[in-house]
Amino acid sequence: MDDRLVALRRDLHRRPEPAWREFYTTARIVAELDSLGIEDLQLHVGPDALAGDHRLGVPEEAELAPWYERAREYDVDDEVLDALAGGYTGSVAVLDRGEGPTVGLRVDIDALPREEADDPEHVPAAEGFRSEHEGTMHACGHDAHATIGVGVLRRIAESDFEGTLKVFFQPAEEVVGGGKPMAESEHVADVDYLLALHVGLDHPTGEVVAGIGGFLAVSHLRATFHGESAHAGGRPEEGRNAIQALATAVQNCYAIPRHSDGATRINVGVVEGGVAPNIVAEEATLVAEVRGETTDLMEYMDERVRRTLRTAAEMHDCEVEIETGAEAPSATSDAELAGIVADVAGEVDGIETVLDRDDLGGSEDATYLMRAVQENGGRACYVGVGTDHPGGHHTATFDVDEATIGHGVAVLSGAIERIAAERP
């Protein structure tokens, strides 16, 4: 175990920040990298780290501001924090070690908007690093991901690696909003090989999945129904009920036929509307997501959901405004890179089981970076590093077995060195 990396992970866990509000998190990562004293390390932050016009799901400034001001209260570099203003979070660390391929590592850094358990059996609570930001927690392991990214960079800097290593500390994965702007940045254009990382995923400590696939393409949308208010008792016929239109839409969305070509999903996760039980609602909103085993299947669902929303509005004499939110495509891990990861993992102390592949069964915006590299003629692979976690991902009791940090650093840095040497 590396005490310095454990301390970093616990500090990030203690101060979690949700998508596009990772101000302290980014500044803390930059400070840690600066402290390594690597002379040929370049750090890109703020607009220099991503293509800002492609950011998805960025909150309004009124929501960003409290997080920004709280970060300023901590011991961080004001110059770095200034660069992050407006939600330009995340960073790219570039280590140039001469002739050789460019290898990328993508790790995500954001937290989730949920309360963390305050139970003495919950290790972060028992050992004093439970979230200090009430209502926000690292419930998916991104604190460990960021820490592993730092550890890999340090390990590669100390090795005989020849080429260029780029570590992408990506914001806003949980809203599938940060992958696209990083994929569209200049930093990805010359990447020959890309590895992405996730811990856990129901795999125990000591198990590695060399190449994860089965990413579901995903798209989020918001639909606002507009009707006309009326007195629900005295003049109900004069109203146009937006909630009735929304309710019809929800039921009919779940009735969309599945597709024979592969898995498809629909979920309406948020419904809002109305002001009182005796007023016909003039406005109601839903937020939904669709997924598909392929990007084409996701688009199949997306088109039919939009049609369903429009026809539900028409049925109840309402109008509907549909806004597209964040989205991410599907992707596939390249077998050649997965093979290298598997070979390296089999030689790492503490790794007892190596699986060639597994399906994620969910969505991930690392797929933007993976596809960008593959479309440029390179190769990409998504690696799973197992960790024992007492609660499932996104639950209040989720935690990371910190032995996983050492496993992740060893597997990924070893794979990066071998990829540079063998250039598969």
VMD Tcl script that draws the C-alpha trace (Angstrom):
set ca {
  {0.00 0.00 0.00}
  {1.15 3.53 -0.78}
  {0.26 5.78 2.16}
  {0.48 8.92 0.05}
  {-2.01 7.62 -2.48}
  {-4.35 6.42 0.26}
  {-4.21 9.89 1.84}
  {-5.05 11.48 -1.51}
  {-7.98 9.14 -2.06}
  {-9.36 9.86 1.40}
  {-9.01 13.60 0.93}
  {-10.92 13.43 -2.36}
  {-13.54 11.21 -0.72}
  {-13.97 13.71 2.11}
  {-14.63 16.58 -0.30}
  {-16.71 15.14 -3.17}
  {-18.04 17.41 -5.91}
  {-20.68 16.58 -8.55}
  {-20.44 17.08 -12.31}
  {-18.86 20.35 -13.52}
  {-18.38 21.46 -9.91}
  {-15.12 19.52 -9.33}
  {-13.23 22.70 -8.45}
  {-11.43 21.48 -5.34}
  {-10.98 18.02 -6.83}
  {-9.23 19.36 -9.93}
  {-7.06 21.79 -7.97}
  {-6.11 19.06 -5.50}
  {-5.09 16.68 -8.30}
  {-3.01 19.42 -9.96}
  {-1.31 20.20 -6.64}
  {-0.51 16.52 -6.10}
  {0.99 16.23 -9.59}
  {3.01 19.42 -9.09}
  {4.38 18.05 -5.84}
  {5.88 15.06 -7.66}
  {8.54 17.35 -9.11}
  {8.49 15.81 -12.59}
  {10.33 18.36 -14.74}
  {8.91 17.33 -18.11}
  {5.28 17.10 -16.95}
  {2.82 19.49 -18.59}
  {-0.50 20.22 -16.89}
  {-3.50 21.56 -18.79}
  {-6.47 22.88 -16.82}
  {-9.67 24.77 -17.51}
  {-10.46 25.55 -21.15}
  {-6.99 24.20 -22.07}
  {-8.05 20.69 -20.98}
  {-11.22 20.27 -23.02}
  {-13.32 21.64 -25.87}
  {-15.66 23.81 -23.84}
  {-18.31 24.20 -26.53}
  {-18.98 20.44 -26.34}
  {-19.67 20.30 -22.59}
  {-22.98 18.59 -21.78}
  {-25.21 18.98 -18.74}
  {-23.46 22.06 -17.31}
  {-25.48 23.63 -14.46}
  {-26.41 27.30 -14.36}
  {-23.90 29.69 -12.83}
  {-26.09 30.07 -9.73}
  {-25.57 26.37 -9.05}
  {-21.84 26.42 -9.84}
  {-21.03 29.47 -7.70}
  {-21.45 27.98 -4.19}
  {-19.16 25.06 -5.05}
  {-16.59 27.41 -6.55}
  {-16.60 29.64 -3.47}
  {-16.33 26.66 -1.13}
  {-13.29 25.40 -3.06}
  {-11.67 28.80 -2.64}
  {-11.96 28.40 1.13}
  {-9.66 25.38 0.97}
  {-5.89 25.48 0.59}
  {-5.71 25.44 -3.22}
  {-3.83 27.43 -5.84}
  {-5.91 30.49 -6.72}
  {-4.45 30.59 -10.23}
  {-5.60 27.04 -10.91}
  {-9.02 27.77 -9.44}
  {-9.36 30.88 -11.59}
  {-8.84 28.73 -14.70}
  {-11.74 26.49 -13.65}
  {-14.30 29.29 -13.31}
  {-17.57 28.67 -15.11}
  {-17.39 24.92 -14.67}
  {-14.31 24.26 -16.81}
  {-13.19 21.47 -14.49}
  {-10.86 18.55 -15.19}
  {-7.26 18.43 -16.33}
  {-4.90 16.67 -18.72}
  {-1.40 15.68 -17.60}
  {1.14 15.11 -20.38}
  {4.46 13.35 -19.83}
  {6.69 13.55 -22.93}
  {9.50 11.00 -22.90}
  {10.73 11.29 -26.47}
  {10.13 9.11 -29.51}
  {7.45 6.49 -29.16}
  {3.69 6.08 -29.20}
  {1.23 8.29 -27.38}
  {-0.67 6.34 -24.75}
  {-3.69 7.79 -22.96}
  {-5.29 6.88 -19.64}
  {-8.75 8.19 -18.85}
  {-9.97 8.43 -15.23}
  {-13.11 10.23 -14.08}
  {-13.27 12.48 -11.02}
  {-16.86 13.52 -10.21}
  {-19.13 12.45 -7.35}
  {-22.85 11.77 -7.01}
  {-25.66 13.86 -5.49}
  {-26.56 11.52 -2.66}
  {-26.10 11.34 1.10}
  {-23.34 9.12 2.49}
  {-24.00 6.61 5.25}
  {-23.13 7.75 8.76}
  {-22.87 4.32 10.30}
  {-19.93 3.17 12.46}
  {-19.61 0.09 10.25}
  {-19.10 2.34 7.21}
  {-15.29 2.70 6.97}
  {-15.20 6.36 5.82}
  {-17.44 7.31 8.76}
  {-15.48 5.18 11.24}
  {-12.08 6.48 10.11}
  {-12.98 10.13 9.66}
  {-13.10 10.66 5.91}
  {-16.85 10.54 5.30}
  {-18.12 13.27 2.98}
  {-18.09 16.76 4.48}
  {-20.36 17.95 1.65}
  {-23.77 16.78 2.82}
  {-25.89 15.37 0.03}
  {-22.86 14.53 -2.13}
  {-20.59 11.47 -1.98}
  {-18.15 9.37 -3.96}
  {-20.53 6.45 -4.38}
  {-18.93 5.03 -7.52}
  {-15.19 4.99 -6.85}
  {-14.10 8.02 -8.85}
  {-11.98 9.15 -5.91}
  {-10.01 5.92 -6.38}
  {-9.91 6.41 -10.16}
  {-8.33 9.86 -9.83}
  {-5.85 8.53 -7.28}
  {-4.86 5.63 -9.51}
  {-4.33 8.11 -12.36}
  {-1.85 10.04 -10.20}
  {-0.13 6.82 -9.16}
  {0.21 5.59 -12.73}
  {1.73 8.86 -13.86}
  {4.26 8.77 -11.05}
  {5.14 5.13 -11.79}
  {5.61 5.81 -15.51}
  {7.75 8.88 -14.77}
  {10.08 6.63 -12.77}
  {10.23 3.92 -15.47}
  {12.06 3.45 -18.78}
  {8.91 4.34 -20.72}
  {9.60 5.87 -24.15}
  {6.85 7.89 -25.77}
  {4.15 10.21 -24.45}
  {1.69 9.48 -21.67}
  {-1.48 11.54 -21.34}
  {-3.69 11.13 -18.27}
  {-7.18 12.54 -18.74}
  {-8.74 13.51 -15.41}
  {-12.25 13.76 -16.80}
  {-15.13 15.64 -15.14}
  {-18.86 14.98 -15.33}
  {-19.03 11.28 -16.10}
  {-22.10 10.77 -13.95}
  {-24.13 13.05 -16.23}
  {-22.35 11.64 -19.33}
  {-21.27 15.22 -19.94}
  {-17.46 15.33 -19.78}
  {-16.36 12.61 -22.19}
  {-17.35 14.41 -25.36}
  {-15.50 17.70 -24.67}
  {-12.35 15.78 -23.78}
  {-12.69 13.60 -26.90}
  {-13.11 16.75 -29.00}
  {-10.03 18.41 -27.50}
  {-6.67 18.60 -29.22}
  {-5.21 16.28 -26.60}
  {-6.94 13.17 -27.97}
  {-6.10 13.71 -31.64}
  {-2.65 12.08 -31.49}
  {-3.41 9.29 -28.99}
  {-2.41 5.90 -30.44}
  {-3.61 3.75 -27.53}
  {-6.14 4.53 -24.83}
  {-6.94 2.75 -21.58}
  {-9.94 3.66 -19.42}
  {-10.56 2.45 -15.89}
  {-13.31 1.52 -13.46}
  {-13.08 -0.16 -10.09}
  {-15.58 -2.63 -8.71}
  {-18.44 -3.32 -11.11}
  {-19.32 -6.32 -8.91}
  {-15.85 -7.83 -9.30}
  {-14.02 -8.50 -5.99}
  {-10.62 -7.32 -4.88}
  {-7.96 -9.38 -6.64}
  {-9.91 -9.76 -9.89}
  {-9.24 -7.86 -13.12}
  {-11.35 -7.67 -16.25}
  {-8.93 -7.03 -19.10}
  {-11.44 -5.72 -21.64}
  {-14.93 -4.56 -20.68}
  {-17.58 -4.24 -23.38}
  {-21.35 -4.19 -23.50}
  {-21.60 -0.41 -23.18}
  {-25.15 0.80 -23.74}
  {-25.39 3.98 -25.80}
  {-27.43 6.53 -23.84}
  {-29.32 9.78 -24.41}
  {-31.07 12.01 -21.87}
  {-34.00 14.27 -22.67}
  {-36.29 16.69 -20.88}
  {-39.90 17.22 -22.00}
  {-42.00 20.12 -20.76}
  {-45.74 19.96 -21.43}
  {-47.63 23.24 -21.69}
  {-51.40 23.40 -21.19}
  {-53.80 25.88 -19.61}
  {-54.84 26.26 -16.00}
  {-58.44 26.24 -14.74}
  {-60.39 25.69 -11.54}
  {-60.46 21.92 -11.13}
  {-63.91 21.96 -9.51}
  {-65.71 24.90 -11.03}
  {-64.44 24.99 -14.63}
  {-62.43 21.82 -15.37}
  {-63.47 21.85 -19.03}
  {-61.67 25.15 -19.55}
  {-58.29 23.65 -18.66}
  {-55.76 21.76 -20.72}
  {-54.12 19.39 -18.27}
  {-50.35 19.18 -18.67}
  {-50.07 16.50 -15.97}
  {-52.57 14.33 -17.82}
  {-50.47 14.64 -20.96}
  {-47.32 13.79 -18.99}
  {-48.95 10.76 -17.36}
  {-50.07 9.45 -20.75}
  {-46.56 9.96 -22.10}
  {-44.94 8.06 -19.22}
  {-47.20 5.05 -19.62}
  {-46.80 4.95 -23.38}
  {-43.02 5.36 -23.25}
  {-42.78 2.13 -21.26}
  {-44.94 0.45 -23.90}
  {-42.48 1.08 -26.74}
  {-41.64 -2.30 -28.33}
  {-38.21 -3.74 -27.61}
  {-35.95 -4.34 -30.62}
  {-34.91 -7.78 -31.87}
  {-31.37 -6.62 -32.70}
  {-30.35 -6.13 -29.08}
  {-31.00 -4.63 -25.65}
  {-32.98 -1.39 -25.36}
  {-33.96 0.60 -22.28}
  {-36.27 3.46 -21.29}
  {-36.58 5.12 -17.90}
  {-38.48 8.19 -16.78}
  {-36.55 9.23 -13.70}
  {-38.03 12.64 -12.82}
  {-41.59 14.01 -13.03}
  {-42.57 17.47 -11.83}
  {-45.62 19.65 -12.23}
  {-48.66 21.33 -10.75}
  {-49.11 23.77 -7.90}
  {-52.28 22.69 -6.04}
  {-54.85 19.85 -6.08}
  {-57.67 22.21 -7.12}
  {-55.86 23.71 -10.12}
  {-55.62 22.05 -13.52}
  {-51.86 22.02 -14.14}
  {-50.68 24.24 -16.97}
  {-47.10 22.89 -16.97}
  {-45.44 19.56 -16.20}
  {-41.95 18.22 -16.89}
  {-40.33 14.82 -17.14}
  {-36.70 13.82 -17.49}
  {-35.99 10.50 -19.19}
  {-33.19 8.45 -20.63}
  {-33.02 5.88 -23.40}
  {-30.29 3.29 -23.93}
  {-29.39 0.77 -26.56}
  {-26.86 -2.01 -27.02}
  {-25.63 -0.05 -30.04}
  {-25.87 3.61 -30.96}
  {-28.42 2.68 -33.66}
  {-30.61 0.92 -31.08}
  {-30.41 3.92 -28.76}
  {-31.50 6.14 -31.65}
  {-34.39 3.77 -32.35}
  {-35.62 4.29 -28.79}
  {-34.96 8.03 -28.87}
  {-37.03 8.57 -32.02}
  {-39.98 6.59 -30.65}
  {-39.88 8.32 -27.27}
  {-40.03 11.71 -28.97}
  {-42.97 10.55 -31.09}
  {-44.72 9.27 -27.96}
  {-44.22 12.58 -26.17}
  {-45.64 14.56 -29.08}
  {-48.70 12.33 -29.52}
  {-49.43 12.38 -25.76}
  {-49.38 16.18 -25.82}
  {-51.67 16.26 -28.85}
  {-54.10 13.79 -27.26}
  {-54.66 16.20 -24.35}
  {-54.59 19.43 -26.38}
  {-51.21 20.48 -24.98}
  {-47.89 21.45 -26.48}
  {-44.57 19.83 -25.63}
  {-41.03 21.22 -25.72}
  {-38.31 18.55 -25.92}
  {-34.70 19.31 -25.01}
  {-31.81 16.92 -25.64}
  {-29.47 16.43 -22.70}
  {-26.24 14.52 -22.37}
  {-25.57 11.42 -24.45}
  {-22.86 8.86 -25.11}
  {-22.30 6.23 -27.80}
  {-21.50 2.54 -27.46}
  {-17.94 1.24 -27.85}
  {-15.90 -1.97 -27.96}
  {-12.57 -2.81 -26.28}
  {-9.85 -3.90 -28.71}
  {-8.76 -7.49 -28.12}
  {-5.05 -6.74 -28.67}
  {-4.92 -4.25 -25.82}
  {-7.08 -6.43 -23.59}
  {-4.61 -9.26 -24.16}
  {-1.72 -7.11 -22.95}
  {-3.70 -6.01 -19.88}
  {-4.51 -9.65 -19.09}
  {-0.86 -10.72 -19.40}
  {0.33 -7.90 -17.15}
  {-2.42 -8.41 -14.58}
  {-1.51 -12.07 -14.25}
  {1.93 -11.04 -12.99}
  {0.76 -8.50 -10.38}
  {0.91 -9.45 -6.70}
  {-2.57 -9.65 -5.22}
  {-4.34 -10.34 -8.53}
  {-5.81 -13.82 -8.26}
  {-8.24 -13.90 -11.19}
  {-8.03 -12.36 -14.66}
  {-11.10 -12.34 -16.89}
  {-10.64 -11.67 -20.58}
  {-13.89 -9.73 -20.86}
  {-17.22 -8.83 -19.28}
  {-20.17 -6.66 -20.22}
  {-20.76 -3.42 -18.36}
  {-24.53 -3.51 -18.84}
  {-24.67 0.26 -18.38}
  {-23.39 3.42 -20.02}
  {-20.12 5.35 -19.84}
  {-18.91 8.45 -21.66}
  {-15.36 7.12 -21.84}
  {-16.83 5.68 -25.05}
  {-16.40 9.10 -26.68}
  {-12.64 8.95 -26.10}
  {-12.45 5.29 -27.07}
  {-14.26 5.86 -30.36}
  {-12.26 8.99 -31.13}
  {-9.01 7.07 -30.78}
  {-10.32 4.08 -32.76}
  {-11.68 6.27 -35.55}
  {-8.21 7.85 -35.83}
  {-6.70 4.40 -36.38}
  {-5.70 3.75 -32.77}
  {-6.83 1.18 -30.23}
  {-8.72 1.46 -26.95}
  {-9.60 -0.75 -24.01}
  {-11.74 -0.34 -20.88}
  {-10.25 -2.09 -17.85}
  {-12.08 -3.24 -14.73}
  {-10.12 -3.53 -11.47}
  {-12.12 -5.42 -8.86}
  {-12.77 -4.06 -5.40}
  {-14.76 -5.37 -2.47}
  {-17.52 -2.86 -1.79}
  {-20.06 -3.33 1.00}
  {-22.81 -1.48 -0.85}
  {-23.57 -1.45 -4.55}
  {-22.46 1.38 -6.80}
  {-24.41 4.60 -6.23}
  {-25.57 3.49 -2.76}
  {-24.99 5.28 0.55}
  {-22.69 2.53 1.85}
  {-20.44 2.20 -1.20}
  {-16.73 2.19 -0.40}
  {-13.50 1.03 -2.03}
  {-11.08 -1.56 -0.70}
  {-7.92 0.55 -0.77}
  {-5.77 -2.40 -1.81}
  {-7.40 -1.80 -5.19}
  {-5.42 1.41 -5.61}
  {-2.12 -0.49 -5.68}
  {-3.58 -3.14 -7.99}
  {-4.82 -0.49 -10.41}
  {-1.52 1.37 -10.49}
  {0.47 -1.81 -11.08}
  {-1.81 -3.22 -13.80}
  {-2.24 0.01 -15.74}
  {1.35 1.25 -15.53}
  {2.62 -2.21 -16.49}
  {0.22 -2.33 -19.43}
  {1.25 1.15 -20.57}
  {4.93 0.22 -20.50}
  {4.30 -2.95 -22.47}
  {2.05 -1.23 -25.00}
  {4.77 1.34 -25.65}
  {7.37 -1.38 -26.05}
  {5.33 -3.75 -28.25}
  {3.10 -1.29 -30.17}
  {0.45 -3.93 -30.96}
}
mol new
graphics top color blue
foreach p $ca { graphics top sphere $p radius 0.5 }
foreach p [lrange $ca 0 end-1] q [lrange $ca 1 end] { graphics top cylinder $p $q radius 0.2 }
display resetview
